[in-house]
Amino acid sequence: MRKLLYFLLVTCLHSACDQDELTTSIDHAQLKTPANNLLTRENLLLDGTFETNDLQQFDRVEAAPHEVVVQGRYYRSFPKSGRVELNSNEINVGGSKFRAELIKYNAGGANTAQERWFGLSIRVPEDWRVVDSTKSLDIFFQIHDRPDSCEVYRNPPLALFIYQNRFKATIRSDSNACTKGVMPRGKGTTVNYVLNRPLIKGRWVDWVIHVKWSYKNDGLLDIWQDGQKVTKYRGPIGYNDVKSMYLKTGLYHIGNGDSWPAGLKRRVLYIDEIRMAGSKAKFADVKPLL
């Protein structure tokens, strides 16, 4: 329990999380550039809009066939999006534990391609039940490590998730060449909580993320929600690894061990306009359409 409570701390613990910048809006002139046209986006490594009616834009699907499907009832800008579901009686079905995620490689790393841009839109259903527990959260976007031979898979260096009635994000770093354990601690490691926003249900919520992976002090993370900057962090973010990391989006429910919230039968989330771009990209290349 102590480990889980440590993971779920809700305050920003790092002085580089500049509160003065957290309400800065993106330049609206930039939102009107030609890059808002799908055909003029540049530098994309992933353009996941589901309009091909399949999941071919992604490298892997860590889910059973019924857990991630293309549908047209709800969509962000075009007539298709992804529907993700987890069921209380389907542990280790498709993905490990309670997990249904889409995967895309080449998300960068501290010793590879350091800079990345990400964009996505999610729709939390109106009937999403808020679980008032410190032992329950649902990750909808994460960048996951690929450990070196002396390591195991660790907590992701970047994760966005729903916790109770809030959107939250946590970041981690370790400058050591060989991280010890799943949750890095001790000299050379950091953990920071860089997002704390009200949960929004019943409409699409847009996210843009700009990151420079570094286990030194020159790392950075900026997050925009619905065009407004809500996170500005400067400092370590990422692990001292050789391999590039990978993007995961969908749903990953974390409880106390393998537990599922009592009385909750199913979690559903809609995802759309999932994009990833390299260092030459800009905000408009990955943002969801107006």
C-alpha positions in Angstrom: 0.0 0.0 0.0 2.8 2.4 0.8 4.2 2.0 -2.7 0.8 2.7 -4.3 0.2 5.7 -2.2 3.7 6.9 -3.1 2.8 6.6 -6.8 -0.5 8.4 -6.3 0.7 11.5 -4.5 -1.2 14.4 -6.0 1.1 17.4 -5.5 3.8 18.7 -7.8 7.0 17.9 -5.9 9.6 19.5 -8.2 10.4 23.2 -8.1 10.8 23.2 -11.9 7.1 22.8 -12.3 6.4 26.5 -13.0 3.0 27.3 -11.7 3.1 30.8 -13.3 3.0 29.1 -16.7 0.3 26.6 -16.1 -2.5 28.7 -17.6 -0.7 29.9 -20.7 -2.8 29.5 -23.8 -1.3 28.4 -27.1 -0.9 31.2 -29.7 -4.2 31.2 -31.6 -2.5 32.3 -34.7 -0.7 29.0 -34.7 -4.0 27.2 -34.5 -5.0 28.8 -37.9 -2.0 27.7 -39.8 -2.3 25.3 -42.8 -0.9 22.5 -40.6 -4.4 22.1 -39.2 -5.2 20.5 -42.5 -4.6 16.8 -42.2 -2.8 16.7 -45.5 -0.2 19.3 -44.6 1.0 17.8 -41.3 4.7 17.2 -41.3 7.3 15.0 -39.5 4.7 12.5 -38.3 5.8 9.1 -37.0 2.3 8.1 -36.3 -1.1 9.3 -37.6 -3.7 7.3 -35.8 -7.1 8.5 -37.0 -8.9 5.1 -37.4 -10.2 6.1 -40.8 -8.7 3.0 -42.3 -11.3 1.1 -40.2 -8.5 -1.0 -38.6 -5.5 -0.6 -36.3 -2.8 -0.9 -39.0 -1.1 2.4 -38.0 0.1 0.8 -34.7 2.9 -1.8 -34.3 1.1 -3.9 -31.7 -2.3 -4.4 -30.1 -2.1 -5.5 -26.5 -5.7 -6.4 -26.2 -8.3 -9.0 -27.1 -10.2 -8.3 -30.4 -13.3 -7.1 -28.6 -11.4 -4.8 -26.3 -10.2 -2.3 -28.9 -12.5 -1.7 -31.9 -13.1 0.9 -34.5 -16.6 2.5 -34.2 -18.5 5.5 -35.5 -20.9 6.5 -32.6 -18.4 9.0 -31.2 -15.5 10.6 -33.0 -13.4 13.7 -32.7 -13.2 15.1 -36.3 -13.7 12.2 -38.7 -16.4 9.5 -38.7 -14.4 6.9 -36.9 -12.6 6.5 -33.6 -11.3 3.8 -31.3 -13.4 2.3 -28.5 -11.5 0.6 -25.6 -13.1 -1.5 -22.9 -12.0 -3.5 -19.9 -14.3 -5.9 -18.1 -14.1 -7.0 -14.5 -14.1 -10.7 -15.4 -11.4 -10.6 -18.1 -8.1 -10.3 -16.3 -5.1 -11.3 -18.5 -7.3 -11.4 -21.6 -5.4 -9.9 -24.5 -3.1 -7.8 -22.4 -1.6 -8.5 -19.0 -3.8 -7.9 -16.0 -6.5 -5.4 -16.8 -5.1 -3.8 -20.0 -6.2 -3.0 -23.5 -3.6 -0.8 -25.3 -2.3 0.2 -28.7 1.5 0.3 -29.1 3.7 2.4 -31.4 7.5 2.1 -31.3 10.1 4.8 -31.7 8.9 7.2 -29.0 12.5 8.3 -28.3 14.7 8.2 -25.3 17.4 10.0 -23.3 20.2 8.3 -25.3 18.5 8.1 -28.7 16.0 10.5 -30.3 15.5 12.9 -27.4 12.7 15.1 -28.6 9.2 14.0 -29.3 5.7 15.5 -29.9 2.5 13.6 -29.1 -1.2 14.4 -29.6 -4.4 12.6 -28.8 -8.0 13.1 -28.0 -10.0 11.1 -25.5 -13.7 10.9 -24.5 -14.6 9.7 -21.1 -18.2 8.5 -21.1 -20.8 10.4 -19.0 -21.5 7.2 -17.1 -17.8 6.7 -16.1 -18.0 5.8 -12.4 -15.6 7.7 -10.2 -13.9 5.3 -7.8 -13.1 7.0 -4.5 -10.1 4.9 -3.6 -6.4 5.6 -3.3 -5.8 2.1 -4.8 -7.4 2.6 -8.2 -6.4 4.5 -11.3 -6.7 4.1 -15.1 -3.8 5.0 -17.4 -4.9 6.3 -20.9 -1.5 7.3 -22.2 2.0 6.3 -21.3 5.5 6.2 -22.8 7.1 3.0 -21.6 10.8 2.0 -21.2 12.7 -0.8 -22.9 15.1 -2.0 -20.2 18.8 -2.8 -20.7 20.0 -6.3 -20.0 20.8 -5.5 -16.4 17.3 -4.2 -15.7 13.6 -5.1 -15.5 10.6 -3.2 -16.9 10.0 -0.2 -14.7 7.2 2.3 -14.0 6.9 4.4 -17.2 8.8 7.7 -17.3 5.6 9.4 -18.4 2.0 8.4 -17.7 -1.3 10.3 -18.0 -4.2 8.8 -16.0 -7.6 9.2 -14.4 -7.4 9.1 -10.6 -10.7 9.6 -8.7 -12.2 12.7 -10.4 -9.0 14.1 -11.7 -6.7 13.9 -14.8 -3.1 13.4 -13.5 0.4 12.8 -14.8 3.5 11.4 -13.3 7.1 11.4 -14.6 10.2 9.5 -13.5 13.9 9.5 -14.2 17.1 7.6 -13.3 20.6 8.7 -14.3 22.1 5.3 -13.3 23.0 3.0 -16.1 21.3 0.1 -14.4 18.1 0.9 -12.6 17.3 -1.2 -9.5 13.8 -2.6 -9.3 10.4 -1.6 -10.8 10.1 1.7 -9.1 13.3 3.7 -9.3 14.4 5.1 -5.9 17.5 6.5 -4.4 20.5 8.5 -5.7 20.1 9.7 -9.3 16.3 9.1 -9.4 13.4 11.5 -9.5 9.6 11.2 -9.4 7.4 14.2 -10.1 3.6 14.9 -10.3 3.0 17.4 -13.0 -0.7 17.5 -13.8 -3.8 17.8 -11.6 -6.9 18.8 -13.6 -10.6 18.1 -13.1 -12.0 15.0 -14.9 -14.2 15.9 -17.9 -16.9 13.5 -19.0 -19.2 13.4 -22.0 -17.0 15.3 -24.5 -13.7 15.1 -26.3 -10.6 16.3 -24.4 -7.5 17.2 -26.5 -4.0 16.6 -25.4 -0.7 17.8 -26.9 2.6 16.7 -25.2 6.1 18.0 -26.0 9.0 16.2 -24.3 12.8 16.2 -24.4 14.0 13.0 -22.8 17.0 13.4 -20.5 18.0 12.1 -17.1 20.0 15.3 -16.6 18.6 18.8 -15.8 18.1 19.7 -19.5 14.9 17.6 -19.9 11.5 19.2 -20.5 7.8 18.5 -20.6 5.0 20.7 -21.8 1.4 19.5 -21.8 -1.6 21.3 -23.3 -5.2 20.4 -22.6 -7.8 21.7 -25.1 -5.2 24.2 -26.4 -4.2 25.6 -23.0 -0.8 24.9 -21.5 -1.4 23.1 -18.2 2.1 21.8 -17.5 5.5 23.3 -17.8 8.3 21.2 -16.3 12.1 21.6 -16.7 14.3 18.9 -15.3 15.1 15.1 -15.5 12.6 12.9 -17.4 13.5 9.4 -18.7 16.0 6.6 -18.0 19.6 6.1 -18.9 18.8 3.3 -21.4 20.2 2.3 -24.8 16.9 1.5 -26.6 14.1 3.8 -27.8 10.9 3.7 -25.8 7.3 3.1 -27.1 3.9 4.8 -26.9 0.9 3.0 -25.3 -2.6 4.4 -25.4 -6.0 2.9 -24.4 -6.8 1.7 -20.9 -4.7 0.1 -18.2 -6.4 -0.3 -14.9 -4.2 -0.5 -11.8 -5.7 -1.6 -8.5 -4.4 -3.2 -5.3 -2.6 -6.1 -6.8 -5.0 -7.8 -9.3 -8.1 -6.3 -7.8 -11.0 -4.6 -9.6 -13.3 -1.9 -8.0 -16.3 -3.6 -6.3 -19.5 -3.1 -8.2 -17.9 -1.9 -11.4 -18.4 -4.2 -14.3 -16.7 -2.3 -17.2 -14.5 0.6 -18.1 -15.0 2.2 -21.6 -12.9 5.0 -23.2 -12.9 6.5 -26.7 -9.6 7.5 -28.3 -8.9 9.4 -31.5 -6.3 11.4 -33.5 -3.3 9.8 -31.9 -0.1 11.3 -33.3 3.6 11.2 -32.7 6.3 13.4 -34.4 10.0 14.0 -34.2 12.2 17.0 -33.2 11.4 19.1 -36.3 7.7 19.0 -35.6 5.6 21.7 -34.0 2.4 22.0 -32.0 0.1 22.1 -35.1 1.6 18.9 -36.5 0.1 16.7 -33.7 -2.8 18.6 -32.3 -6.3 17.3 -33.0 -8.3 19.2 -35.6 -10.3 22.3 -34.6 
